[in-house]
């Protein structure tokens, strides 16, 4: 027995340091020994001290020693069909009469099957105290009977009571489990959620969608849920294997109301003595009316008319005729007004003093996922400018490209766009513009 190193029974909790260094999905209880030996077992004896006792610099970072008298082990729940990574920090002790190359044996064993997933030896010969990180990976077969594994650290190549110092022992899935689903679901509309990177079978789910959700809880792998009120929430799912709970995941969401109006098309057409504006809504909610606004410079707008909203969930077409047209280029936009007086502006469309709409466009697929295709007919060749704008009027994509007269096709990448409604504005060489609306899921 060693006599010059006291057994430490003081538990020092260094919360900020611990949270910074441990993996979010670490399955090991008390990885850094900040809670003494809570969670750990032994067939030998324990030893707990700050690393400074063993030659390190920190007098607060708690560590354990593995030598001929000390060993530790811990069992933890796992999912079959999953690859795991075992990680830990180790250093040769440098205070006291330490062998030149003390070592440890690392074992990971299936509790039910007895399978040795890991059984390796590691020696340390550093002369200055310094932790190095070791990692080992193993896969639990999909048909394994193991619901738990036992990790164990034993002495190796050492017959003394001065050995290897361990810290930050972790076991985690090599592929990160995460909740996949809408971060901003619409209330009273169903949204689905699932967990990425889990095995295809053998997983038990326990979802909790908290207040005002239907359902409140679910055991489905891909549940569908809706909320009756708006606001921030944190949804959770506990993953189990039918014998014990493996880990719990969480996702912060904000349940929001539907857009007051889904505008799917907005265009202007010149007549002989007037300009006709037409737009289409796919659904309306809390929509009082549209204010039609016009500008000669694209910055200062005046109201030229009002059309009441319909507040229907079906497609509705609107038409407004500007009989007092201006010479040159005119700029038009719609101001949608809610019953609570909140407003939302459309994209701006322009029209020049001409009698035909030379550019028409069809978009597909709509809603878009990773790419949007635009088939358009341009009666004049030359440069065509395309811009994609958000409902807030922010340009998120644009291009200028030469197109021939006739039928053309443009490809717009949408994988980087967030979920929502967007406007595609197409301007031909003469300045005639067409606006189409599309959504991204």
N, C-alpha and C positions, 0 to 999 in steps of 0.2 A: 504494500500500500504506500502511496506517496504521502508525505507528511508536510511538504512545504507549500501546497496549494490548498487553500480552504475550500470547502464545499459551499457554493453560493446559494442561498435560499431567498435572496432579494429579487423580486420580479420588477423589472424596469420596463415600462411600456413607452416605446418611442413610436407614436402613432404616425407622425408625418413621414418619418424615414421608412417605416414599414410599408405604408401605402404607396410610396414612390417606387419601391423596388420589387414588389410582388406582382405576379401576373393576375389579371382580373378574374380569370377562370381557374386559378390554382385550386386544386382539390385537397392539398395538404393542410391540415389544421395546425396553426401555430408554427408556420414555416421558419420564422426567424427567432423562435424561442423567447419572444418578448413576454409570453405568459408562462414562463417556466417550462414545464414538460407537459402542459395540458395537451391532450390529444395523442401523446406518445406513450409507447409501451417499451418494456425491456426485459430480457432474460438475464441481463447482467446488472449493472448499476448505472445511474445517471451521473453526469457531471455538468454543471452549468456555471459559467463565469463570463465576465466581459472579455473581449479579445485581448485587452491590455495585459491580463494575467498570463496569457500564452505568448506574449511577444508583440501583439498588435498595438495600434495607436489609440483605439477608442476605449474609453472606460465605461461607456454606456451600452455599446452594442453587445447583446448577449449571444453567446455561442456555446457549443458543446464539443467535448473531446471524445474521440474514439481511440481506445487503446486496448490492452489485454484485459482490462476490467470493465470497460465501458462499451455499450452497444445500444442502439435504439431501433425501434421499428414502429410502423403505423399502417393500419388498414384503411382503405378508402374505396368508395363506390365508383364503379366505372360502367361504361356502355360497351357491350360487345360490338364488334365491327368497327372499332375506332382505333386510330393510331395516337399514342400518347408520348409525351416527352418528359423525361425525368431530368431535372436540373438542380444543381447545388453548387455551393462554393466550398472549396477546401484549401487548407494550407498546412504545411508541416509546422508544428509548434517549434518556436525558436528559443523559448526560455526553459532552462533546466537541462538535464542530461538526456537529450533526444537522439534516438538512432538516426543514422545518416539518411535512410530512406524508409521511414515508416509508411504503412499503407492501410488501405481499407478494402473490404469486399462489399460490393453493392449488389443487392439481390432484389428483384421484383418477381413475386410469385403469385400465381392465381390461387385464391383461397379455396375454391371448390375443386379445381382440377389438379392443383399442385404443379402446374406448368411453370417452368423457370423462364419467364420472359426476358429477364436480365440476370446475368451472373458473371460479374467482371471484377477484376482486381485493379486497384490504382495506387501507385506509390507517389510520395512527395519527397523532394530533395532540396527544396528552397532553403537557403541559409538566412534570408531576410523574410520576415513575416509578410506574406502577401497572398490574398485569396485569388484563386483562379476558378473559373466556372467550368464545370463539366456537364455535358448533356448526353443522354442516351435515349433512343426511341425504340418503341416496341408496339406491335399491333395485337389487339385482342381479337381473335377470329369471330366472325359473325355468328357462328353456331356454338360459341363457347358457353359453358355452364357457369363461368366466372361472373359473379356480380360484384366482387371486390378483389383487389390485389393488395398484397402486403409488401411494403418497401422496407428494407432492412439494411443497416450499416454495421458491419462487424470489423474487428481488427484484422490486419494482414501484414506479414513480414515484420512483426513487432512482438517482442516478449517483455516489453517494459510498460510502465504506466505513463509514459510520455509519447504522445502519438500525433493524430491528425485532428485539426480543428475544423468543424463544419458550421455552415450558416446558410440561410435562405434555401431550404430544401423545398422544391416545388414539383408538382405533377399536374400537367394540363394537357388538354387535347391539342394535337398538333395543328388541327384546323379549328379556327375560332367559331364557336357557336354564337349565333346572333339572331335576333328577331327581325324578320323581314316583313314590312308592311307599311301602310301609309303613316307618315309622320304628322300629317294634318288632315285626318279624315273629316268628312262632312257629316254633321249630326243628322240623324234619322235616315242615313243611307248606309247600307252594309259595307263593311270593309273586311278583307281577309288578312290573316297573319299566319306566318309559318316560321320555323326555325331553320336557318341555313346550316349546312355541313353536318347534320346529325345522321346517324345510320338510318337506312330505309325501314328497318323493323326493330322491334325490341325496346322501343322508347315509350315511356309513359309520360303523358303531358298533363299538367295541371295549370291551366290559364286562369288569371285573375284580371278582369277588365275594370274593376273598381266601380265607382258610383255611376248610377243612371245608365248602365249598359245593359243591353239585351243580346246574349245572356250575360250575367255577372261573371260566371265561371264556365269553363269548358275543358273537356278531356280530349277533344279532337286534335289531330295533328295539324289541320289547317282550318281553324274555326272562322266563322263569319259573325261579325258583331257590329252593332250600331249603338250610338249614344243619343239620348233624348235631350241633352243639354250641352252647351258649349263650354270650353275652358281647358286648361292644362291637366294632364293626368299622366300617371306612370303605370303602364301595364307590365305584368310579370308572368313568367311561365317557369314552373319547377319541372325539371327533367329527372325522371327516375327510370329504374330498370326492372320494376316489379318487386324488388326486394328492399331497396333503399333509395334515398334521394341523392342524385349525383350533383346537380348544380341548379341555381336559379338565375334566370336572365331577366333583364328589365329593359324597357324602351320608353323614353319620354315622348309624349305626343301632345298635340294641341287640337282639340275638337273644335272645328270652326263651322260657321254657317255657310250655306250655299251662296254662290255668286248671285246677286240680285237679277242679273240678266246674262244669258249666254248668247253672245252675238256671233252669228256664223257667217254673215256676209254683209258688206257695206260697200256700195259703189255709187258713182255719179255718172250721168250721161247727159251730153249736150243735146238739146233740141234746137230748132231754128231760132227760137226767141226765149228759151228758158232752160233751166238745168233741173234734171230730175234726180233726186236722191232715193235710193232704195236700200233697205236693209232687212235682215231676217234674224229672228230670235228663235232659239231652240227651246228655251224655257225662261220663265220670268217668275220672280219672287219679290214681293214688296216693292214693285216698280210703279212709281206714280206716273212719270211721263218722261219723254225725250225732249230735250231742247236742241233745236238745230242751230248750229253756229257757223258763221262764215267770216273769212278774213281775206284781205288782199295781199298780206305779206307773210302769213303763216304764224304770226305772233300775237296780233291783236284781233280778237274775235268778237263779233256782235251776234246777238240772238236774232234770228229771222223767222222763228216759228216754234210751236209746241205741238206734240202729238201725244195723246194719253197712252199709257201702257195697257196691256191686256191682262197681265198676271195669269197666264196660262202655262201649262206644262207641255204644250204642243207647239209645233212650228208655226210661227206667225210672220207674215210679210208686211212691211210698212213701205209707204211711198210718200214723198213730199216733193212738191214742185216749187222751185225758186223762180218766180216770174220776173224778178228785178235783178237780172244778171249783171255782172260787171265785165268790163273788157279785160283782156289779158288773162292771167291765171287767177283762179279763185280757189281758196282753201276751205274745206268743210270738215266739220267734226260733229259728233253727237255727244251731248251731255245727258247721261242717264241719272235721274233723280229718284231716290227712294222716298217712301212715306215719312221716314224720319229725317229727310232733307240731306242725307249723305249722297254724294255724287260720284260718278265714275265716267271718265272721258274715254271716247273711242280713239282709234288711230285717226290720223288726218288723211283725207283724200283730196286730190286736186283735180281741176279740170281746166283746160284751156279753151279758147274761143274756136271751137271746131265742132263738127256735126256728127262725129262717129266715135265709137269706142273700139279702138284698134287692137286692144289687148284683152283677151279673155283667158281664164285660167281654171283648171281643175286640179284639186289636191287629193292625194291618196298615199298611204292609208290615213284616215282621219277618224279617230285619234291616232297620232303617230307614236312610235316607240323609239326607234333608233334612227330612222331616216324618214323624210317626207319627200315625195315626188310631186313635181308641179308640171303639168302639161299645159302649155299656153300657145295661143296663136297670135302672132304678131304680123300685122299687115305691112309693116315697114321694117326693113333690116336696119341694123345699127346697134348701138349700145343700149342694153336694158339694165336698169338698176333694180335690184331686189333688196328689200329690208324686212327683217322679222322684228317685231316690237312686242313687248309685254303689254298687259292691260294698263300699266302705269306709264306707257309711252317710252320705255327704255329700249333702245336698239340693242338686240342681243346677237344679231347676225346680219351681214350685208355682203353684197357682191355687185360688181359691175362687169358685164361680159358682153362681148359681141355675139349677137344672134342673127341668123338669116331670117328673111321674110318667110312667113308660113308657120308650120307647126314646129314647136321646140319642146325640149324637156330639160328641167333643172332638178338637181338633187340637193337637198338641204339636210345636213346632219343635225339630228335633234337629241342625240344621246346625252349631251351635256346640259340640256335645258331642264329646268325643274318642272314638276307637274303643274299644269295650268292651261290658260287660254292665251293664244298668241295671234297676232295679225301679220299676214304676209302682204306687203305692198309692192306692186310691180309698176314700174314707170318705163314707158317706151321712149324712143329717141325724141319724140315730139313733146314729151312731158305728160302725156295722158296716163292716168294712174288707175289701177284696179286694186282693190283690197279684198283679200279672202281671210277668213278666220279658221283656225285649226286648234286642236288641243293636243297636249302631250301627257301621256300617262306614265 
